[in-house]
């Protein structure tokens, strides 16, 4: 800790201390008129008066000198300077919970709330609404079970906030569909707290009536290991009350069917699907000579799908309108009119990097297409082709949104490792790195003003007392 003068040049004002000295020396009282009979004593009197000039009233001089000194201190402004080591002010840490966990009551038990004392509990959703309780209780009315979130983009949004926390505790279920975007680079510390997914999750994808007394459902079943799509057929028995039917199976939730509104849904689920009267699949295949065998495999797979589902299959030309699926097995460029009219377009691409799946979604010339990853010449490809076509041709247009809601496939921990700007071994080390020094300056001018006011009042009182005494003394002399 040191002391400094902000305006040292003002020290020249200390010369003002001569003022009270001169005032005291030359502030002589007016001489009294004394009658005398002869002037021969005048010269001696003058010499005596001149020699009697002396220093009087030292206390009053002292007070006035202090007043001048205080005025000088106010001009030069002395301050106290101190360097202090500080940690930067931190925002309150957050505990984030994904919406799907708010619909579950099987992970809050045995929760150690002391570990997160002082943290803000929020939902990992748009706006990051605060959660009143910690941990949050089971709340089936929130509607979060089927709500898909993008964890990467939401964490990036957290970092952009003015109240962004230094550390985040994230409760989540490690699902692939929640990590679709690119991982951001974050400066805040992320504590990943995995909550295992529940048992198999089911979702109705499509429903239709291949016959008057039959109902066919295409549904998806997903767990941490895989997501598969299967079909189930129910018989509608003769009954007077067929407006609402509940179908029970061994390994599926009960299927509720409302024939009046032509809707169906799994029991204890809110999402329903529309029951179509029948499905007709219009298909066209364009193949070069070298893709002749691939074309036959595709035709056989489509026939197998038709027989399995009871869907009517109609073969069309690629030039025809209202074609549901066009298979373009040719090196020629797909004409714009065909690309625009086909509901689903399947392509072969030369020199494509092969993947594990037979079909992949891709963007070609600005539209979404299905691209074959391999030639249909192996036993694996020919056996998997009907299942792949069943998932792509019979799924509705909003299938991607439906898949995102019920897909439970797990992502491994090494796949969601996030990059940090300042990686550290521990959070305590991170706190040490951010210690900064702050220069604190404290002045005394307010104390100087108070002291100056007190001394000024004291000086006025002393001056008045001196004048009163002198007046009394002169009155007594005149009386004598």
C-alpha positions in Angstrom: 0.0 0.0 0.0 1.4 3.4 -1.0 0.4 7.0 -1.0 0.5 9.3 -4.1 -0.3 12.9 -4.9 -2.5 13.4 -7.9 -1.5 17.1 -8.4 1.9 17.6 -6.8 2.5 20.9 -8.7 -0.1 22.5 -6.4 2.5 22.2 -3.5 3.5 25.8 -4.6 0.3 26.9 -2.8 2.0 26.2 0.5 3.5 29.7 0.1 0.0 30.8 1.2 1.1 29.9 4.8 2.8 33.3 4.8 -0.6 35.0 4.7 -1.7 34.3 8.3 1.8 35.2 9.5 1.6 38.6 7.8 -1.9 39.1 9.0 -0.8 38.5 12.6 2.2 40.7 12.4 0.5 43.7 10.8 -2.9 43.3 12.3 -2.3 45.9 15.0 -5.1 47.5 16.8 -5.9 51.2 16.2 -4.0 53.3 18.7 -5.9 55.3 21.3 -5.7 59.1 21.3 -4.1 60.3 24.5 -3.9 64.1 25.2 -0.6 65.4 26.3 0.8 68.9 27.0 4.1 68.8 25.2 5.4 67.2 22.0 8.9 66.7 23.2 8.0 63.1 24.1 6.5 62.3 20.6 9.7 61.1 19.0 10.4 58.6 21.9 6.8 57.3 21.7 7.1 56.5 18.0 10.3 54.6 18.6 8.7 52.7 21.3 5.6 51.7 19.2 7.7 50.6 16.3 9.8 48.5 18.5 6.7 46.9 20.0 5.6 45.1 16.8 5.6 41.5 17.8 3.9 38.1 17.3 0.5 37.9 19.1 -2.3 35.4 19.3 -0.3 32.2 18.4 -3.4 29.9 18.7 -5.4 31.9 16.2 -2.3 31.9 13.9 -2.1 28.1 14.2 -5.8 27.7 13.3 -5.4 29.9 10.2 -2.3 28.1 9.1 -4.1 24.7 9.3 -6.9 26.1 7.2 -4.5 27.2 4.5 -2.8 23.8 4.7 -6.1 21.9 4.3 -6.8 24.0 1.2 -3.5 23.0 -0.2 -4.2 19.3 0.5 -7.5 19.6 -1.4 -5.6 21.0 -4.4 -2.8 18.3 -4.5 -5.3 15.4 -3.7 -3.3 12.8 -1.8 -4.6 9.2 -2.3 -3.9 5.7 -1.0 -3.1 3.1 -3.7 -3.5 -0.6 -3.0 -3.1 -3.6 -5.3 -5.6 -6.4 -4.6 -5.7 -9.9 -6.0 -9.2 -10.8 -7.0 -11.2 -13.6 -8.7 -13.5 -12.3 -11.4 -17.1 -12.1 -10.4 -18.8 -15.4 -11.4 -22.4 -16.0 -12.5 -24.4 -18.6 -10.7 -23.8 -22.2 -12.0 -26.6 -24.0 -13.7 -28.1 -27.4 -13.6 -29.8 -28.2 -16.9 -32.3 -31.0 -17.4 -33.5 -32.2 -20.8 -37.3 -32.1 -21.4 -37.6 -35.9 -21.8 -36.3 -36.4 -18.2 -39.0 -34.1 -16.9 -41.5 -36.7 -18.0 -39.8 -39.5 -15.9 -39.9 -40.3 -12.2 -37.2 -43.0 -12.1 -34.0 -40.9 -11.8 -34.7 -38.4 -8.9 -34.5 -41.0 -6.2 -31.4 -40.9 -4.0 -30.4 -37.5 -5.5 -27.6 -35.7 -3.7 -28.9 -32.1 -3.7 -26.1 -30.9 -1.5 -23.7 -31.2 -4.4 -25.6 -28.6 -6.4 -26.5 -26.2 -3.7 -26.6 -22.6 -4.9 -27.1 -23.6 -8.6 -30.0 -22.5 -10.8 -32.1 -25.4 -12.0 -33.3 -24.9 -15.6 -34.8 -26.9 -18.5 -32.6 -27.4 -21.5 -35.1 -25.8 -23.9 -35.7 -22.5 -25.7 -35.4 -19.7 -23.2 -34.1 -22.0 -20.5 -37.1 -21.8 -18.1 -36.3 -22.1 -14.4 -37.4 -25.2 -12.5 -38.8 -24.4 -9.1 -37.8 -27.7 -7.4 -34.4 -29.3 -7.4 -34.3 -32.0 -8.5 -37.5 -31.5 -10.6 -40.4 -33.8 -9.7 -42.2 -36.0 -12.2 -44.5 -33.8 -14.3 -46.3 -35.6 -17.1 -48.1 -32.4 -18.1 -45.0 -30.8 -19.5 -45.2 -32.7 -22.8 -41.4 -33.2 -23.0 -41.2 -36.9 -23.5 -41.6 -36.5 -27.3 -39.8 -33.2 -27.5 -36.5 -33.4 -29.4 -33.7 -31.0 -28.5 -30.4 -30.2 -30.1 -28.0 -30.2 -27.1 -25.1 -28.6 -29.1 -27.0 -25.6 -30.3 -28.6 -25.0 -26.9 -25.3 -25.1 -25.1 -24.0 -22.5 -27.6 -27.0 -20.4 -26.8 -26.2 -20.6 -23.0 -22.7 -19.3 -23.6 -24.0 -16.3 -25.5 -26.2 -15.1 -22.6 -25.2 -12.2 -20.3 -25.8 -14.5 -17.3 -23.9 -17.4 -18.8 -22.7 -19.7 -16.0 -19.0 -20.7 -15.5 -20.0 -24.3 -15.0 -23.0 -26.4 -16.1 -24.3 -29.7 -14.7 -26.2 -31.4 -17.5 -28.7 -34.2 -16.8 -29.5 -35.9 -20.1 -30.1 -39.3 -21.8 -27.3 -39.9 -24.3 -29.4 -40.2 -27.5 -27.9 -39.9 -31.0 -30.8 -37.7 -32.2 -29.9 -35.1 -29.5 -26.5 -34.5 -31.0 -27.2 -33.8 -34.7 -25.4 -30.5 -35.2 -21.7 -29.6 -35.0 -20.2 -29.5 -31.4 -19.4 -25.9 -30.5 -16.2 -24.6 -28.7 -17.2 -23.7 -25.2 -15.4 -21.8 -22.4 -17.7 -22.9 -19.7 -17.1 -26.2 -17.9 -19.6 -29.0 -18.8 -20.3 -31.8 -16.3 -22.1 -34.6 -18.3 -24.5 -36.6 -16.0 -25.9 -39.5 -18.0 -29.4 -40.9 -17.1 -30.0 -44.3 -18.8 -32.8 -44.5 -21.3 -36.0 -46.4 -20.3 -37.1 -49.7 -21.8 -38.1 -50.0 -25.5 -40.0 -47.0 -26.8 -42.7 -47.5 -29.4 -44.2 -45.1 -32.0 -46.9 -45.7 -34.5 -45.7 -44.6 -38.0 -48.5 -45.4 -40.4 -51.9 -47.2 -40.4 -54.1 -48.4 -43.2 -56.9 -50.9 -43.9 -55.9 -53.4 -46.6 -59.3 -55.1 -46.2 -62.6 -54.3 -44.8 -62.0 -56.2 -41.5 -58.3 -55.7 -41.2 -56.1 -53.0 -39.8 -52.3 -52.8 -40.5 -49.9 -50.7 -38.5 -46.3 -49.8 -39.2 -44.6 -49.0 -36.0 -41.1 -48.3 -34.8 -39.4 -49.8 -31.7 -36.3 -48.2 -30.3 -33.9 -48.7 -27.5 -30.3 -47.9 -26.6 -28.9 -50.5 -29.0 -31.1 -50.1 -32.2 -34.2 -48.7 -33.9 -36.3 -51.1 -36.0 -39.6 -50.9 -37.9 -42.1 -53.7 -37.9 -45.7 -54.3 -39.0 -48.6 -55.8 -37.1 -52.1 -56.7 -38.4 -55.3 -56.7 -36.4 -58.6 -58.3 -37.3 -61.7 -56.2 -36.7 -64.3 -58.6 -35.3 -68.0 -58.1 -36.0 -69.5 -56.1 -33.2 -72.3 -53.6 -32.8 -69.9 -51.1 -31.1 -66.9 -50.8 -33.3 -66.3 -47.1 -32.9 -63.6 -47.5 -30.3 -61.4 -50.6 -30.1 -58.5 -51.5 -27.9 -56.1 -54.1 -29.3 -53.9 -55.9 -26.9 -50.6 -57.7 -27.7 -48.0 -59.5 -25.7 -45.0 -57.2 -26.3 -46.6 -53.9 -27.4 -48.6 -51.3 -25.6 -52.3 -51.4 -26.2 -53.3 -49.9 -29.5 -56.4 -47.7 -29.3 -58.4 -47.2 -32.5 -61.2 -44.7 -33.0 -63.0 -45.8 -36.2 -65.3 -42.7 -36.0 -62.4 -40.3 -36.5 -60.1 -42.8 -38.2 -57.3 -42.3 -35.7 -55.1 -44.7 -33.7 -52.5 -44.3 -31.0 -50.6 -46.3 -28.4 -52.1 -46.2 -24.9 -50.6 -43.5 -22.6 -49.3 -41.6 -25.6 -50.7 -38.4 -26.9 -49.7 -38.6 -30.6 -52.2 -40.2 -32.9 -52.0 -41.1 -36.6 -54.6 -41.1 -39.3 -55.9 -44.5 -40.6 -55.9 -44.6 -44.4 -58.5 -46.7 -46.2 -55.9 -48.2 -48.6 -52.4 -47.6 -49.9 -51.5 -47.9 -53.6 -47.8 -47.6 -54.3 -46.8 -46.3 -57.8 -43.2 -47.3 -58.7 -41.0 -46.6 -61.7 -37.6 -48.1 -62.4 -35.0 -46.7 -64.9 -31.9 -48.9 -65.3 -28.9 -49.1 -67.6 -27.7 -52.5 -68.9 -25.0 -52.8 -66.2 -27.6 -52.3 -63.5 -29.9 -55.0 -64.8 -29.4 -57.4 -61.9 -29.8 -54.5 -59.4 -33.1 -53.7 -61.0 -34.4 -57.2 -60.6 -33.4 -57.2 -56.9 -35.3 -54.0 -56.4 -38.4 -55.3 -58.1 -38.3 -58.5 -56.0 -37.9 -56.5 -52.8 -40.8 -54.2 -53.7 -43.0 -57.3 -54.4 -42.0 -58.7 -51.0 -43.0 -55.4 -49.3 -46.3 -55.5 -51.1 -47.1 -59.1 -50.1 -46.0 -58.4 -46.5 -48.0 -55.2 -46.0 -51.0 -55.9 -48.3 -50.3 -52.7 -50.3 -51.2 -52.7 -53.9 -48.1 -52.2 -56.2 -48.5 -50.5 -59.6 -45.6 -50.3 -62.1 -45.3 -47.0 -63.9 -43.0 -45.3 -66.3 -40.6 -42.7 -65.1 -42.3 -40.1 -67.3 -45.7 -40.7 -65.7 -47.0 -38.3 -63.1 -48.0 -39.1 -59.5 -45.2 -41.6 -59.1 -44.5 -42.4 -55.5 -41.0 -43.8 -56.0 -38.6 -43.5 -58.9 -35.5 -45.7 -58.9 -32.9 -44.1 -61.3 -30.2 -46.8 -61.9 -28.5 -44.9 -64.7 -25.5 -42.7 -65.4 -27.7 -40.2 -67.1 -28.7 -37.1 -65.3 -32.2 -37.2 -63.8 -34.4 -34.8 -65.8 -35.8 -31.9 -63.8 -39.4 -32.8 -64.5 -38.9 -36.3 -63.1 -37.0 -35.1 -60.1 -39.8 -32.6 -59.3 -42.7 -35.0 -59.8 -41.4 -38.1 -57.9 -42.3 -38.2 -54.2 -39.2 -40.2 -53.5 -36.1 -40.5 -55.7 -33.6 -43.4 -55.4 -30.1 -43.0 -57.1 -26.9 -44.9 -57.7 -23.8 -42.8 -57.5 -20.5 -43.9 -58.9 -17.3 -43.7 -56.7 -19.4 -43.2 -53.6 -17.9 -44.0 -50.2 -19.8 -47.1 -49.1 -21.5 -47.1 -45.7 -23.0 -49.8 -43.5 -26.6 -49.0 -44.5 -27.8 -49.9 -48.0 -29.6 -46.6 -48.3 -28.7 -43.1 -47.0 -30.5 -39.8 -47.2 -28.6 -37.1 -49.1 -29.1 -33.8 -50.9 -28.6 -33.8 -54.6 -29.3 -30.7 -56.7 -31.2 -29.1 -53.8 -33.6 -31.9 -53.0 -33.5 -34.9 -50.6 -32.9 -38.2 -52.3 -32.1 -41.8 -51.2 -28.7 -43.0 -52.4 -27.6 -46.6 -52.6 -24.3 -47.2 -50.7 -23.5 -50.5 -52.5 -24.4 -52.7 -55.4 -27.1 -55.2 -54.7 -24.9 -58.2 -55.4 -24.3 -59.7 -51.9 -26.5 -61.8 -49.6 -26.4 -59.1 -47.0 -27.6 -56.4 -49.3 -30.4 -58.4 -50.9 -31.8 -59.6 -47.5 -31.7 -56.1 -46.0 -33.2 -54.4 -49.0 -36.9 -55.1 -48.3 -36.6 -53.8 -44.8 -34.8 -50.6 -46.0 -37.5 -50.1 -48.7 -40.2 -50.6 -46.1 -38.8 -47.9 -43.9 -38.3 -45.4 -46.8 -41.3 -45.9 -49.1 -44.0 -46.4 -46.5 -42.9 -43.8 -44.0 -44.9 -40.5 -44.0 -43.4 -37.2 -45.1 -42.8 -36.1 -41.5 -41.0 -39.3 -40.7 -37.8 -37.5 -39.7 -39.6 -35.5 -37.1 -41.3 -38.6 -35.8 -38.0 -40.5 -35.7 -36.4 -37.7 -33.7 -39.1 -38.0 -31.1 -38.8 -41.7 -30.3 -35.3 -42.7 -31.4 -33.5 -44.0 -28.3 -30.2 -45.1 -29.8 -27.3 -44.3 -27.5 -24.3 -42.1 -28.3 -21.0 -43.0 -26.6 -19.3 -40.7 -24.2 -16.3 -40.1 -26.5 -18.6 -38.9 -29.3 -19.9 -35.9 -27.3 -16.7 -34.6 -25.9 -16.8 -30.8 -26.2 -13.8 -28.6 -27.1 -13.0 -26.0 -24.4 -11.1 -22.8 -24.9 -9.0 -23.2 -21.8 -8.9 -27.0 -21.0 -7.8 -27.6 -17.4 -7.3 -30.7 -15.2 -9.9 -29.6 -12.7 -12.3 -26.8 -12.1 -10.2 -25.6 -9.1 -7.2 -25.2 -11.5 -9.4 -23.2 -13.8 -10.3 -20.8 -10.9 -6.6 -20.3 -10.1 -5.8 -19.3 -13.7 -8.4 -16.5 -13.7 -7.0 -14.6 -10.7 -6.4 -11.0 -11.6 -4.9 -7.9 -9.9 -7.0 -4.8 -9.3 -5.7 -1.4 -8.5 -7.8 0.3 -5.8 -7.4 4.1 -5.2 -8.9 5.8 -2.1 -8.9 9.5 -1.6 -9.3 11.7 1.6 -10.9 14.8 0.2 -14.2 14.3 2.0 -12.4 14.2 5.4 -10.4 17.3 4.5 -13.6 19.2 3.8 -15.1 18.2 7.1 -11.9 19.1 9.0 -11.7 22.5 7.2 -15.3 23.3 8.2 -14.6 22.5 11.8 -11.4 24.5 12.0 -13.1 27.4 10.2 -15.9 27.5 12.8 -13.3 27.2 15.6 -11.2 30.1 14.1 -14.3 32.3 13.9 -15.2 31.6 17.5 -11.6 32.3 18.8 -11.5 35.5 16.7 -14.8 36.7 18.2 -13.5 35.9 21.7 -10.4 37.9 21.2 -12.3 40.9 19.8 -14.7 40.8 22.7 -11.9 40.8 25.3 -10.2 43.7 23.5 -13.4 45.7 23.5 -13.9 45.2 27.2 -10.3 46.2 27.9 -10.6 49.4 26.0 -13.9 50.2 27.7 -12.2 49.8 31.1 -9.3 52.1 30.1 -11.6 54.8 28.8 -13.5 54.6 32.1 -10.4 55.1 34.0 
